């Protein structure tokens, strides 16, 4: 099997790594890739936002499977264009991608099909936003309707700040067209959980669970980011709990897609909130694998990703089993100083070879490049995800942080508390009743 992965971040590096490890894969290509991916995978530095360029590359490579990593090409309809030319694609078409491309679309979908979620109002102007906020008590949850690279959700303690945020989105448009509508939701207390589901629109398979750490600083302080680390699997998300997730969330979602005549062959990312009674509500849908969740889910996954992804893309997922996780993985993101705000690029990296000598350690590149002298330098806000693996969270976490300490670049910043809770949910006793 020849596989083409579209994207150039840590998620795509992990995907390329997993596909390269599959005995059913003969070659892996990635476009545009990055400086880490190019070490083991053939990269093609092309603009994947241009459907014509993607089609030309696919026509040249003749891949048996195309995997679309980022959300933007999916929302733009890249999967439709490729399928129309006869390629098997892991990723939904433009209509299915609206589950991530529009928060309003997703909330209406959940409401229509009985998928549990927070109460909400969809607002197109400040007057509507004010009415929606006045119905609620703090903290207030305000979300931009469109894509915002993981930075379009705001949890705000004061009414005035919430109104200022709505004004920034709706009037000043600091997130552009993504904020032309906002969704104002009820705040949900509890523990967040990520569940990645492969579905061909009929059958589904669940990958190992994970927990992301979205805030910039230790103890969940600071602004939201694209993710500063994650671990997988989550110990308290056991079989009885996951059976409830299947019944209340996954099955109604897949059935809803079918009822609405929305074809879907790809990944459903379920961002869940688990409340103090063990109840589950959907915070968000994404239509691709998460970053940095992918970097820990795939190392903990014990199966052949290529077989699962290929059968999903062909619509025959029901014939392919999905094994249980084989080990635990903890991933720590190394970020540029200033991220998620303004940051500088072009700083040389060192210590990666020594870090990778740690047993069971993997380093996935997100924001790296080669400068004119061929040196490995930083090129993004999130630079690397350093992953440790082991029999349990403590072992995996120790390995990850030992490797982190070996890596150097100017301004490097990381959270020191990734997976520190060790997967112990404050609701564990109730969840297992």
VOGU-806816 format. One record per residue (C-alpha): y, x, z; residue in one letter. Coordinates in steps of 0.05 Angstrom, whole numbers, plus 5000, padded with zeros to 4 digits. Layout:
YXZA/...
END
This chain:
500050005000X/507050254982X/512450025030X/519950015020X/524249935083X/531549735074X/536349995127X/538550635161X/538450545236X/533750665295X/529950015280X/528550255209X/526450945234X/521350615280X/518950165224X/517950755178X/514251125233X/509650535245X/508250425171X/506851175160X/501651135216X/497850575181X/491550765144X/492950215094X/499650535073X/499751065019X/507351195018X/513650975054X/520550955024X/527150785059X/534050615033X/538950875053X/535351205112X/538451725158X/537652445178X/531752295222X/528051845174X/528652355118X/524352845158X/517952435146X/519851905095X/522551915024X/529751665029X/534151364975X/541551384993X/543550744957X/548050164976X/543349615001X/549049115003X/548849104927X/542948654904X/543048974835X/542049674865X/536449424910X/532949094852X/533549714810X/530550144865X/524849644877X/523549624802X/522950384801X/518450444863X/514249814852X/512949724927X/507349264951X/511749065009X/519249055020X/521649025093X/528948845104X/531349125170X/538648915181X/541248215185X/546948265135X/542648335072X/538247755096X/544247295106X/546847505038X/540247295006X/536947964990X/530047685004X/531047114954X/533147604899X/527148044910X/522147474914X/524947184850X/522847834817X/515747794845X/516148254905X/512848104972X/518348125025X/518248115101X/524647735115X/527047025106X/531146765048X/538546595055X/537245895083X/532546135138X/537246715154X/542446205175X/538846165241X/542246825255X/548046785207X/551146185241X/550746035315X/552845315300X/547145235250X/542245515300X/544545075358X/544344445315X/537344645292X/534944725364X/538044065384X/534943705325X/527943975338X/527643955414X/527944705426X/530944815495X/537745145495X/544245145534X/549044555526X/554344715474X/560544515435X/562444755365X/569844885360X/574145005298X/581045035332X/584245195399X/584944465418X/577444355412X/576145005449X/580644805507X/577044135514X/570344485513X/572344995566X/575444465611X/568644105614X/565544725644X/566045175704X/566345935701X/563346385678X/564946145608X/560646335548X/564246405482X/560646615418X/563246765348X/559546335298X/558046885247X/555047585248X/558548075294X/553648665302X/551548425371X/558748415396X/560647685385X/558447395452X/563147385512X/561847185584X/568547085618X/570346925690X/577246605681X/579646005641X/585746375615X/581646975591X/576846495557X/582646155521X/585346845500X/578447025472X/578146375433X/585246505406X/583247205386X/577246935347X/580246295318X/587546495307X/588147255306X/581247305274X/579547975306X/572347885282X/574547635213X/571047035184X/565447105235X/570146785286X/572846215243X/568645765288X/566445885359X/560745615400X/562245485474X/556045425517X/553945275587X/552545905626X/545246025641X/543046435701X/536446815701X/532747385667X/533247535593X/527047655552X/526047835479X/520047565440X/518847795369X/514747315327X/511947425257X/511246775219X/509746575148X/512345875161X/505445605181X/502046115227X/505146605275X/503447235313X/507147495374X/508848235383X/509548555452X/515148275495X/521248695513X/527648705553X/534148975525X/540049265564X/546249025528X/551949235574X/555149915563X/554550195633X/549750235692X/548549615734X/550149175674X/557549345676X/562449395618X/562649065550X/556748835509X/553849325459X/548549305406X/543749525462X/543450145507X/535950145519X/529749725526X/522549715551X/516149385528X/511949005547X/514948605604X/509748555660X/511647865686X/511247545617X/503847425627X/499246955588X/500746315627X/508146445618X/507446605544X/503345975534X/509445585557X/513945975509X/509145815452X/509045075469X/516444975484X/519745465436X/515445785383X/511445175359X/517544715356X/521445245318X/516045365266X/514944615259X/522444505252X/522945005196X/517344645160X/520443955173X/527144195146X/523744495085X/526345185102X/521345715077X/520646295126X/516546925118X/519147435166X/520847595238X/523747095288X/527247445345X/527546975405X/532847165456X/530646765517X/533446625585X/528346495640X/531346105698X/529646135773X/524345585764X/520845925707X/524045475655X/525745775587X/531645665542X/533545995476X/539946405479X/539646605406X/535446665344X/535447295302X/531647345237X/529648075241X/527048565292X/531948795345X/535049465357X/533249795405X/527549315419X/523749535357X/523750255381X/519750055443X/515649475416X/512449865360X/510150465403X/507149965452X/503849565397X/496549725387X/495449455317X/496649595244X/503749355229X/502749415154X/496948925154X/500748415196X/507248495156X/503748475090X/499747845106X/506147515133X/509947675069X/504247395026X/503546755068X/496646905095X/498347105167X/493146625195X/487647095173X/490447705209X/489247835284X/494548145330X/491948605386X/494748665456X/499649225474X/496249895482X/501350245526X/508250175557X/514650445524X/521650565552X/527350735505X/534151025525X/539851005475X/544351625470X/551251395448X/557651725425X/563251765477X/567651155472X/562250685445X/562650085437X/570050235427X/572950775381X/568951425379X/568952085341X/563552315292X/561052975267X/558753315331X/552553765324X/546153565361X/541454045396X/535154025437X/531353505396X/525453965382X/524654115456X/525353375474X/519853175425X/515153665459X/514753185518X/507952855515X/508252145488X/515552195469X/518751945404X/525952025380X/528651505332X/535251655297X/540651125291X/547151475277X/545652175250X/547252545185X/547453235155X/554153585148X/556154045091X/552454615124X/546054215134X/547054145209X/544753515244X/551053145268X/552952485299X/555151935251X/555051295291X/556250965359X/548950935378X/546151615358X/538851645382X/533651235418X/529251685461X/522651345476X/517651535529X/510651225532X/505451185587X/500550755625X/506150395662X/513650335664X/514650885715X/510851395672X/514251185608X/521051195641X/520051885670X/518052165602X/523951855567X/529052135616X/525952825617X/526852835541X/533952565546X/535953145591X/534153645536X/538753345483X/546053555476X/552053335435X/559353285453X/561152635489X/553952415497X/553251805542X/547251405565X/545250915618X/541251205676X/538150545696X/534050325636X/527749965662X/529650165733X/527449495759X/520649665732X/519648985701X/519748645769X/522947965757X/526747655815X/523247005794X/516247315791X/513146895846X/515646245816X/513846455745X/506646545765X/505845905804X/
END
